[in-house]
Amino acid sequence: MGDETWRRAGWAGAAIGVLAAGAAAGVALERLTVGRSVRQKALLALDTEGPYGALRGTSGRAVADDSTELYYEVDEVEAEAPAPRRRRLFGRKAPAPLTVVFSHGYCLNQDSWHFQRAALRGLVRTVHWDQRSHGRSARGAAQSGPDGVPVSIDQLGRDLRAVIDAAAPEGPLVLVGHSMGGMTIMALAEQYPELVRDRVVAVALVGTSAGRLDEVSYGLPIAGVNAVRRVLPGVLRALGSQAELVERGRRATADLFAGLIKKYSFSSRDVDPAVVRFAERMIESTPIDVVAEFYPAFVEHDKDGSLAAFRDLPVLALAGDHDLVTPSSHTEAIADLLPDAELVIVPDGGHLVMLEHPEAVTDRIADLLVRAGAVPRPEKAGSGNG
C-alpha cells in the first residue's frame, strides 16, 4: 500500500477520532480513574451476567449461489412427533407450518434477535440465520481472495432465498429484518416477486432504509460528515488490506470503540450494561475486512421500487426515534410508500431498538403475527361470559 494511501488513512483516522471524541468522553474519564485489571474483570462479569446470545436451535446450512455456506437455526413449535407423521393426516399431506424468518443487520449476527426469539419460542416456527461473513456463516466466497468483489444487497437477497429454500421450502412466511436485514428482504422481493406473492403473509422492517443512505449525517456536523464521506471508502479498503495489523490496533483501543458502539447503538441512558456489552461483542467480532467489503453496498442501496411487492400485506415499519445509523425518517419514508403499513416510532430508541426496548418491538411483532393469522389473538382479561 502506497504512502499516499496511508497518509489519507491517517488523516481520516484523525478526523474520525475528533468527531468521536464526544462519544468517547465518558470512556476516557473511566480509563483515567479505573485500572485496566478492574475494567477487564467488569467486562468478564458482564459477559457472564445474562443469557444473551445463548439461545440455540436445530442448526443447518444453506448454500448460496456462489457456494458460500450460510448458517441458520430453526426453532420448531412441535418436537414430539416425527416430521413424516406430522406431515400425514388421514393419508393426506398436512399443510406446512408458517415460518418467521429473522434477518440481522450489519456487523451483528442472528443473536441480535435474542429477546424476540425467546418470546416466540414454542409459539411459532422461526428461522434465524447469519448473513454471509457474519456470525457462524462462512466468509463470502465471491469476496475472498485477491480478486474478491464487494458484496451487494442483491447478493444478500439471493442468500436469503437460499436460506428459505433450505430451512422453509414450503408454507407461509413472515419476514422480519433489521437494518441490513430489512434491505435484504427488499432485495429478495425485487428479485423473487413470485415468492412474495405466493408465500409471504407479513413483513416487519425494523430500523432500516430503502435508500439515500449517503445523506445520513450520523449525528455529526455537516462539514465533518462530508470530509469523512470523501475518504472513508478508500480508508476502509486500505484498512481491510491490512486486517491483521488493524485488528491488533482495534483491540488496543477497545475502550474508545466501546464508547462509539454505545453512542450509535442505543439512545437510552438506562440500558442494561450486560445488553450493551452483548452488542459490543457482536460488533467487535466482525473483522475489519468484512466491514470494508460491505460498506459500498449501503451507498448503492436503492430499493424504493421493491416495496410495492408488500403493498397488499400486513407490514410493520418500526424505528427508534434517535437512530443515528438509519434515521426514523427513512422508516417514515417506507411507510409513506406503504400507506397501510403500521408505522411505529419508539421513543428514546437507538439503532439496536430490538435490544434496547425489547418489549416494544416484541409486542409489535406479535401484533403483526396476529394480523397475519400466524398466532391466535390473545384473550383479553374479563372477556369471558361469566
N, C-alpha and C positions, 0 to 999 in steps of 0.2 A: 504494500500500500504506500503511495507516494507521500512526500512531506506535506504537500498542499492539502491532501485529504485529511491528514492528521491535524493540520492547523485548523481546518474547518471543524473537525470533530471537537477540538479543544475549545474553540470559540463558542460552538453551540452548547457544549457542556457547561461552560461558564454562564452563558445566558440562561440556560435551563436552571442552573443552580441558583442564580439570583432570583429568578421568578418563583422558585420553590422555597425560598428562604422563609417566607411566612408560614408555609405549611409545616416546615420542619422546626420552627422555633421552639415549640414545646419539647420536642425530642432533644434538641440541642441543650436545652436547660437541664433536662433529665441526665444527659450524658455528663454534665459538669457536676452534678450533685449525687449521682448514684454510680457505684463501682460496676465495672463490666461483669464481674462474677455474680453480683446481685441481680443484674439485668438478665443474665443468662438463666439463673435459677427461676426468675419470674416468668420468663418465656417458656421454660420447661413445664412449670406449673400450669400455665395457660394451655399448653399443648395437651395436657392430660386432664384438664378440668371438665371438658364437655365431650359428648359423643359425636361431635360434628365431624362428618366425613366417614363415620364408622358403619353406616348402613350399606349392606351388600345384598345383591340379588343373584339370580342364576345368570352366569356370565356366558357371553357368546361373542363371536367375531364376524363382522361383515367384511366384504372385500370391495373396495372402491374400484372405479373404472380404470385407475392407474395402478392397481394391485396393492394399494395401501390397506393394511388391516385396521379396521375400526372396532374398538372395544365397546360393548354395550352390556347392560344388565337388565334383566326382566324381573319385576315383582308381580307374581301371579296372585289372583284372588283365591283360586281354589287349587289346593295342592294334594288333597287326599285321594282323589280318583285319578287313575292313569289317563293321559290325554286321549288315547283311542276310545276309551269307554265314554269319556265326556262328550266326544265328538259324534257319537252314535246314539240316536234316540228312536227306538222302535224301527230300526233298520234304516233310518234316515239320518243324514248328516246334520248335526246340531249347528246352529249359527256360530261363527267365530265371535269371540268376545270383543267388546270395544277396548281399544288400547290408547292410553295417553302417552305421547312421545315428548320427552323433555329435551330441549337443545340448549346448551350453555353458551356463555359469552367468551370473549377474547381473554386469554391468559387465565381462564378458570378451568373447571372440569365438571363432570356430572354431579359431584358432591355439593356444588353451589346450590342445588335444589334440596338440601338436606331437610329443611323444615316441611316443605311441601310433600316430599317423598314420605316422610314419617307420618304425616297426617292422612295420606291417601292409601297407605298400606292396608291391604285387606278389603278395601272398598272398591277398587278398580284396578285393572291390569295396567301397569306402567312400564315404559322403556326409558332408561337413562343411558345416554351414550357420551363418549368423549370425542370431540372433534379431532380431526387429524392433527398430529403433532402436539396434542394436549393430553393430559391425564395418562391413561393406560393405552391409548391408541398409538399406533406406530407413527413414526416420522413420515410426513408426506413423501411418497415415492417420487412424485414429479418435482418436488422441491429439493431433493437430495442430490449431492454431488456438485461438481464444478459447473455443470450445465443446468442446474436446477432453475426453475421458474417460480416467481412469486405466486402464492395461492390466490385464487379468485373466489368471490362469493358464489359464483355459478358452480365452481367445483364443490363448494360446501353443500349446495343444493343437491348435487348428484350424490354426494356422500350420504346425505340424509335419506335419499331414495334407496341406496344400498342397505342402510340400516333397517328401513321399513320392510324391504323385501326379505331380509333375513329374520328379523325379530317379530314382525307383524304382517305376514304376507296376505292375510285375509282379515275381514271385519272392519268395522268403522274405526276412524281415527280422530283423536283430538290432538292438535299440535300446539305445543307450548314452547316459546322461545324467548330468551333474554338476550338483549343487546345483539351480538353477532349471531346468536341462535335465532333471533327473530328475523334477521337478514337472511339466514339460511333457509328459513321457512318461505320467505318471499321468493328466493331463487328456485326452490322446489316448485312453487306454484307457477312460476314463469315457464319452467322447462317441462313440467308434467301437469298441465291443467286438467287432463283426464283423471289423474289420480285424485286431485282435489274434488273434482265434480262427483266422482263415483264413491269416494270413501271418507273424505274429511267431513266431520259433522260440526266442528267448532275449532276456533283458533284463539290463542292468547298470546299477545305481543307485549312483552314487558321491557321497559327501558330501552327501546330500540328506535330505529330510524329507517325511512325509505330512501334517504339520500341527502345530499347537500351537507355532508359531514365536514367538508372543507371550510364551512362557515362557522363551525363551533369555536368558541373562544376559550373554553376550558376555565372560565373564570379569571382569565389573565388580561392585562391591559392589551389593547389592540396592537400597539407598536411591538410589544414583546411577542405576541402571537404570530404576527406577520414575519418577524425575524426567524422564529423557530420553524415556521412552516417552510420557509425557503431552504433551510439547511437540514431539516430533520430527516428526510428520506435518504440523503447521501450519508448522513451521520449513522443512521441505523444500518445501512449497508456496510459501512466501514466497521462498525462495532460487531455486526454479525459475522464478518470475515475473521474476526479475532475473538471468537466466542470464549475460548478457554481463559484468555487473559482478562476479558471483560467480566466473566463470572467471578473470578477471584476478587476483582475490584468491587463488584456488586456485593459480595459477602462482607467485604471490609467496611462498606458504607451502609450496612443493613439498617441501621437506626435512621439514617436520612430517608431511605426508601420507605420505611415504615410510616413516617410522617406523611409522605406523599400518597401512599396507598390509602391511609385513613381519610385524607382530605378528599380524594377522588372516588372513594367507595361509599362513604357514609356522610350523613348530614347531622344526625342526632348527636348530642353530647353524651347521652347515657347509654350508648350501645355497649352490650356485654363485651368486656375485654377479651373473653375467650372467643367470641364470634369475630372480633377484629383480627385477632391472631390467626384464626382459621382462614380468613380471607387472605392475610399476608402469606400464609404458607402456600395457598393455591397459586397466587400471583408470582411469588418468588420461585416457584418450581418451573415456571415457563422459561426455557432457555432464551437468551438474548437473540440468537439467530432465528428462532421461531417468531419472536416479537417483530424482528425486521422483515421476515417473509410475509407476514400477514398485513402489515401496516398499509401498503399501497392499495390493498383491496377495499379499504374503507373510503379512501378518497374517490375511488372509481364507482363505488356503490350507488346505483340509481334504480330503484325498483318501484317507483310510484305506480307504473302500469300493471305490475303483477298483483296489486291489491284488489283489482277488480274480480279476481277469482274467489275472493272471500265475501263478496257483496251480499250474497243470499244466506250467509251462515251466521250463527251467533259468534260474535267477536268481542274479546276483551282487549282494550288498549289501555295499558297501565304504566305509570311512571312516577318517580319521586319528584317532588316539586323543586328540589335543589340538586338534581342530577347535573353534574358538570361535564359528563362524558357524552351522553346522548340526552340533551335537554328535553324537558317535558314538552316544549313547543314542537318537537319532532313527533311525539306521540299524539299531540293535538292535531298535527297535520295529517297523520294517518287516520284519525277519527273523522276528519273533515272529508276524506275520500271514501269513508265507510259510514255513512250517516246513521245506520242502525247499530253501529258498534257501541258498546258500553265504555265510556271514557272515564277513567279513574286516575286522579292525580293525588298521590299520597302525601299528606303534609309532613314536612320535616324529613323527607326521604331523599336519599342519595342514589347513586348508580346501582349499588347492590341492595336494592329495596327489598328483595325477597329474603335477605338475611337480616336486614335492619328492622323491617316491620313485617315479620313472617305471618302474623295473624291476618293483617290486612290483605296481603297477597293471597294467602291460602284461602281465605273466605271468598274472595272474588273468583278464584279459580274453581272453588267448589260450586259457587253460584252458576258459573259457566257450564260446569258438568251437569248440573240440574237442568239448565235450559236446553242442553243438547240431549237430554234423556239418558246420560251416562250413569247417573246415580239417582236414586229416588229422592224426592223432595222431603226434607225432614219435617216431622210433625211439630207444629208449634204447641208450646205448653198451654194447657187449658182449652185445647181444641176438641176435646172429647165430648161425648154426648151426655155424660153423667152430670 
